[in-house]
Amino acid sequence: MKMSISSVETHQRVHSYRFDQRELEQLALEKVAKELGFNLPQGNLKTESRIISNSSGINPTTYECRIQIVENLDCKE
């Protein structure tokens, strides 16, 4: 019995990142603000972000991040 063996050499670099809850919330908030064209340090914005369990009874380990941006439209002149 003759065996045919081949090998392939690959060169790769693996980048791994871990984010804690607060970092995930901040990333989501920045993404939403960018999509809406908001500048987060702007004084007329109030932001809230939180990660909540989305347990529909099927998979209780599923989570979602809720983002709320309140834009104060009152102009003080």
Secondary structure in CASP SS format (residue, H / E / C, confidence):
PFRMAT SS
TARGET T0000
AUTHOR 0000-0000-0000
METHOD secondary structure of the structure
MODEL  1
M C 1.00
K C 1.00
M C 1.00
S C 1.00
I C 1.00
S C 1.00
S C 1.00
V C 1.00
E C 1.00
T C 1.00
H C 1.00
Q C 1.00
R C 1.00
V C 1.00
H C 1.00
S C 1.00
Y C 1.00
R C 1.00
F C 1.00
D C 1.00
Q H 1.00
R H 1.00
E H 1.00
L H 1.00
E H 1.00
Q H 1.00
L H 1.00
A H 1.00
L H 1.00
E H 1.00
K H 1.00
V H 1.00
A H 1.00
K H 1.00
E H 1.00
L H 1.00
G C 1.00
F C 1.00
N C 1.00
L C 1.00
P C 1.00
Q C 1.00
G C 1.00
N C 1.00
L E 1.00
K E 1.00
T E 1.00
E E 1.00
S E 1.00
R E 1.00
I E 1.00
I E 1.00
S E 1.00
N C 1.00
S C 1.00
S C 1.00
G C 1.00
I C 1.00
N C 1.00
P C 1.00
T C 1.00
T C 1.00
Y E 1.00
E E 1.00
C E 1.00
R E 1.00
I E 1.00
Q E 1.00
I E 1.00
V E 1.00
E E 1.00
N C 1.00
L C 1.00
D C 1.00
C C 1.00
K C 1.00
E C 1.00
END
